[in-house]
Amino acid sequence: MQTLVFLLFRLFAALPLRTLHAIGNVLGVLGFYLARKDRERIRSNLQIAGLNADDAAVKAVLRETVKGGLELPVAFFRRPEQVAGLFRAAHGWEHIRQAVENGEGLLLITPHIGSYDIAGRYISEQLPFPLTAMYKPPKIKAFDQVMQAGRVRGKGRTAPTNIQGVKQIIKALRVGEATIVLPDHVPDPHEGGEGVWAGFFGKPAYTMTLAGKLAQVKGVKALFFVGERLPAGQGFVLHIEPLQGELNGDKAHDAQVINSNVEYWIRRFPHQYLFAYNRYKHPAGAPEPTPES
C-alpha cells in the first residue's frame, strides 16, 4: 500500500500544473453532483459568511478544493527550484526579510486558502533556517509515511499536535526560527487541543488558542500568508501581511482577533477557502458556547 501511494504521488508530482488543475476542474464538477453532503455544507458556509452561494459558486469552491488535494504531490516531491518556479510574485516578502534581519522568530499563520502546502514549501526554502509545522498524522498509515517524507525534507520539520509539539514550536521560535500554524482547525480537547468559542462570520466557532499564544511569545513576529492559486494552471502568488488587530492575552479576545483575520483573507479569496470543512462542529469535550460568543 505504501509503495503504491508513493508511486501515485510521484506520478501526480510529475504532471504539469495545468493538467492537474484541469483534472481538478472535472472532478470538482462531478463532486457537485455526487457529494451531496459536501455540496450542502459549502452552500451553508458560504451563506453564513454572507457570500454568494448559488450553484456556480459552490462548483467553484469544489473545483478549487480538489485542485488543493492534487497539489499535495507537487508540494511533497518536486525539487525546491521547481516549486519556486511556480510562483509569479511574492507580495509582502519584506515583512519576512525584516523579521529575519531583526533575529525574530517567524510565526506564519495561514488559513485553509489556496495552496497552503505549496506556499509553505516555497517559504521554507527561502529562509536561512528550519521551518517547523505542526502535523496531525492521517488515519491511514501509508499516507502518513508519504506525507512525512514530503514535509520533512530540505528545511522542513514537523511537530506533533500535542503538548510536546507545542514545546518544540516555542523552542524553535525563541531561537529565531519559523513555524506554520493553520488557525481554522477545530481543536480536539481529547487530544490536548485547547480552544474557546469565538465568532466566525457572526456564528460561534470553537477556535484554537494556540495561534494567539504563539504570537505573544517574546521576540516573535506574527504574519499571515496565503498562496493564491492562479487560473488555468498559471501558478501561484504569495501574499504576506502582518496580523491585524491587537492581542492582549485574553484567550477569547485573541481568538476573535485571529478569526477576524481569517475572515479578511476569505473575503479576498472566497472560492479558494476550504468551505467543505465543518468549521462549526462541537467537538466532544468542548464546553457549550456562551451567549456572547
Secondary structure as the mmCIF struct_conf table of DSSP 4:
data_model
#
loop_
_struct_conf.conf_type_id
_struct_conf.id
_struct_conf.beg_label_comp_id
_struct_conf.beg_label_asym_id
_struct_conf.beg_label_seq_id
_struct_conf.end_label_comp_id
_struct_conf.end_label_asym_id
_struct_conf.end_label_seq_id
HELX_RH_AL_P HELX_RH_AL_P1 GLN A 2 ALA A 14
BEND BEND1 LEU A 15 LEU A 15
HELX_RH_AL_P HELX_RH_AL_P2 LEU A 17 LEU A 34
HELX_RH_AL_P HELX_RH_AL_P3 ARG A 36 ILE A 48
TURN_TY1_P TURN_TY1_P1 ALA A 49 GLY A 50
BEND BEND2 ASP A 54 ASP A 54
HELX_RH_AL_P HELX_RH_AL_P4 ASP A 55 LEU A 70
TURN_TY1_P TURN_TY1_P2 GLU A 71 GLU A 71
HELX_RH_AL_P HELX_RH_AL_P5 LEU A 72 PHE A 77
BEND BEND3 ARG A 78 ARG A 78
HELX_RH_AL_P HELX_RH_AL_P6 PRO A 80 ALA A 84
TURN_TY1_P TURN_TY1_P3 GLY A 85 LEU A 86
STRN STRN1 PHE A 87 HIS A 91
TURN_TY1_P TURN_TY1_P4 GLY A 92 GLY A 92
HELX_RH_AL_P HELX_RH_AL_P7 TRP A 93 GLU A 101
TURN_TY1_P TURN_TY1_P5 ASN A 102 GLY A 103
STRN STRN2 GLY A 105 ILE A 109
BEND BEND4 HIS A 112 HIS A 112
STRN STRN3 ILE A 113 GLY A 114
HELX_RH_AL_P HELX_RH_AL_P8 TYR A 116 GLN A 126
BEND BEND5 LEU A 127 PHE A 129
STRN STRN4 LEU A 131 TYR A 135
BEND BEND6 LYS A 139 ILE A 140
HELX_RH_AL_P HELX_RH_AL_P9 LYS A 141 ARG A 151
BEND BEND7 VAL A 152 ARG A 153
TURN_TY1_P TURN_TY1_P6 GLY A 154 LYS A 155
STRN STRN5 GLY A 156 PRO A 160
BEND BEND8 THR A 161 ASN A 162
HELX_RH_AL_P HELX_RH_AL_P10 ILE A 163 ARG A 174
TURN_TY1_P TURN_TY1_P7 VAL A 175 GLY A 176
STRN STRN6 ALA A 178 VAL A 181
TURN_TY1_P TURN_TY1_P8 PRO A 183 ASP A 184
BEND BEND9 HIS A 185 HIS A 185
HELX_LH_PP_P HELX_LH_PP_P1 VAL A 186 PRO A 187
HELX_RH_3T_P HELX_RH_3T_P1 PRO A 189 GLU A 191
TURN_TY1_P TURN_TY1_P9 GLY A 192 GLY A 192
STRN STRN7 GLY A 195 PHE A 200
TURN_TY1_P TURN_TY1_P10 PHE A 201 GLY A 202
STRN STRN8 LYS A 203 MET A 208
BEND BEND10 THR A 209 THR A 209
HELX_RH_AL_P HELX_RH_AL_P11 LEU A 210 ALA A 215
TURN_TY1_P TURN_TY1_P11 GLN A 216 GLN A 216
BEND BEND11 VAL A 217 VAL A 217
TURN_TY1_P TURN_TY1_P12 LYS A 218 GLY A 219
STRN STRN9 VAL A 220 ARG A 229
HELX_LH_PP_P HELX_LH_PP_P2 LEU A 230 LEU A 230
HELX_RH_3T_P HELX_RH_3T_P2 PRO A 231 GLY A 233
STRN STRN10 PHE A 236 PRO A 242
HELX_LH_PP_P HELX_LH_PP_P3 LEU A 243 GLN A 244
BEND BEND12 GLY A 245 GLY A 245
BEND BEND13 GLY A 249 GLY A 249
HELX_RH_AL_P HELX_RH_AL_P12 LYS A 251 ARG A 268
BEND BEND14 PHE A 269 PHE A 269
HELX_RH_3T_P HELX_RH_3T_P3 PRO A 270 GLN A 272
STRN STRN11 TYR A 273 TYR A 273
TURN_TY1_P TURN_TY1_P13 PHE A 275 ALA A 276
BEND BEND15 TYR A 277 TYR A 277
TURN_TY1_P TURN_TY1_P14 ARG A 279 TYR A 280
TURN_TY1_P TURN_TY1_P15 ALA A 284 GLY A 285
HELX_LH_PP_P HELX_LH_PP_P4 ALA A 286 THR A 290
TURN_TY1_P TURN_TY1_P16 PRO A 291 GLU A 292
#
